[in-house]
Structure formats: structure tokens, C-alpha cells
Amino acid sequence: MTGRVPFPFKLVEGIPTQLNHLLYEGKVDVSPSSSIEYAMNPGRYQILPGLSITAKNKAMSISLQSAVPIGELNDRTVALTTASATSVVLLRILLELRESVNPNYLLYEQGLEDPSATADAVLTIGDLALQKGPTERYPHHYDLGSLWQEFTGMPFVFALWQVNYRKNIHRELGILQEILLRSKQLGVSDLHALAAESAERFGLQPDLLSAYWGGFSYDLAEGEQKGLMTFYGYAAEIGAIASAPDLHFWEP
């Protein structure tokens, strides 16, 4: 937060899976939570319209490092980070449907565990993924946003602003949406300046941060919604969710 737009609400920070849990339990009212969280709990949430975190092509922060080409991972071990439920389902779709391989999956806690001794490939998200590239152990490096774009020709929606509507917060939601839309407008209007201002905080070079943020759409228009529903359809096909849900939007 830069303070350019006043924010009168309590801010809770956490990795995607932590925010999903807090939202589900009603311990936070609104969260930019994993897109798969919405589909796993149909009818529980409403979506704030006009807002998302969507990779237009490259995601940069969602990557698979592999000891062998991705199409050769059948019956091999793939380590899945517990930090992002959406990225796990996305990788499964790409492996099982795009590549027609069926690996053996194991879960690991990113930042605390190193699965490289046993895993033939490792899914990494966030700042750690931004800083990773091909290594001697894992010479093959894949950006999941790029693979999805090649597979479907669509953007990939990683997160939606979701509302666990359990109490009378209609007025507060209206204020919050105005703040988020204003913040989005300010942020995308000068990403270079924002990246230069934020680089030290994230421990990344300004040019990398600017390129990273610039690769995302923060809207939820027709193209993003089409990509989202395609994701849900494939997620249902591999059994990650029961069926593709309808999109229910909060209305001011």
C-alpha cells in the first residue's frame, strides 16, 4: 500500500492458501483469493465486478522446473507447492490434458522444504519463482501462464476479489470497490514509477518488477471471464471440482 488512496479497512496479509482459508471461515470478509477457491465452494461467495489478477500471457511467478521435458513426466514425481491451490490445478490441467501425462504428485511447503532430492519437477510460485531459472538439476523451465496461453489462446485468471457475504456490509463493500477501482487505475497508469518505489521492499530490480506487473490484467471483462470459465471446465474434467460454477457478482 502506498497511501495514495485512503484505505479505512483492516488489512490482513498471507499467502493464497492462507487467505482462502480465512475467507472460507469468515475471518476476513473480502479477499483477492484463488480463482479455484470460488469454484470449490459454489454459492458461498460473490465476486466484486471489474477486478481480477489475470496473466495475459507469461505469469513469471508461477513456474515449473523439471529434470526432463514436460512431456516426459509420465509416472515421474512432481512436487506441488501448498502455497497456491489455483496453480496446482492449473499445472494438473497442463500435464494431464495438454501433455497427456500422469505424474505422481507430492506436496511440499515452499520456503521450508526442498523436494529436489526426490522430485523430477517442482512447482514454485511467488517471488521465489521470479528469481528462479534453469539449473543443472532442473534444466527445463516452464512458465505456466505461457503454457496456458499456448493451450487455450486465453488469459488465465489466478485470483478474484471474493466476498464471504455473512453480515450487513453492503455499504462498506461499495466503498471498498471504489477504492480498489481507483487504486487499479492509479497503479496501471504508471507501473514504472510504482516499481521503482516498491523494488527495495520486494527485493527485486525495478525493471523486473515493472515487467512482471505489466504482464497482468487487473480487469474482469469478457476475455478474462471466458478464460476463467474455460479453466473451470478443465478443472471439472480432471476431477478437481464437481462442475464449472456460475459467476455470481456482487451488485452495488
HUVENHU-V366518 format. One record per backbone hydrogen bond with DSSP energy under -0.5 kcal/mol. NH is the residue of the N-H (numbers start at 1). CO is the residue of the C=O. If there is no record, write none. Layout:
# HUVENHU-V366518
<<NH	CO> <NH	CO>>
This chain:
# HUVENHU-V366518
<<6	4> <17	83> <18	15> <19	15> <20	16> <21	17> <22	18> <23	19> <24	20> <25	21> <26	22> <26	23> <27	22> <28	22> <31	162> <33	31> <33	160> <35	158> <37	34> <38	34> <39	35> <40	36> <41	37> <41	38> <42	39> <44	41> <45	41> <46	163> <47	248> <48	161> <49	47> <51	48> <52	218> <53	159> <54	217> <55	156> <56	54> <56	215> <57	58> <57	215> <61	59> <63	124> <64	142> <65	122> <66	140> <67	120> <72	69> <73	70> <75	102> <76	73> <78	104> <79	121> <80	106> <82	108> <84	81> <88	84> <89	85> <90	86> <91	87> <92	88> <93	89> <94	90> <95	91> <96	92> <97	93> <98	93> <99	94> <101	95> <104	76> <105	103> <106	78> <108	80> <110	108> <112	109> <113	109> <115	113> <117	114> <118	115> <119	115> <120	77> <121	77> <122	65> <123	79> <124	63> <126	61> <128	125> <129	125> <130	126> <131	127> <132	128> <132	129> <135	138> <140	66> <141	139> <142	64> <144	62> <144	142> <147	143> <148	144> <149	145> <150	146> <151	147> <152	148> <153	148> <153	149> <156	55> <157	155> <158	53> <158	156> <159	53> <160	33> <161	51> <162	31> <162	160> <163	46> <164	29> <165	163> <166	164> <169	167> <173	169> <174	170> <175	171> <176	172> <177	173> <178	174> <179	175> <180	176> <181	177> <182	178> <183	179> <184	180> <185	181> <186	182> <187	183> <188	184> <189	185> <190	186> <190	187> <191	188> <194	190> <195	191> <196	192> <197	193> <198	194> <199	195> <202	198> <203	199> <204	199> <209	205> <210	206> <211	207> <212	208> <213	209> <214	210> <215	211> <215	212> <216	213> <217	54> <225	221> <226	222> <227	223> <228	224> <229	225> <230	226> <231	227> <232	228> <233	229> <234	230> <235	231> <236	232> <237	233> <238	234> <239	236> <240	235> <241	235> <248	246> <249	247> <250	47>>
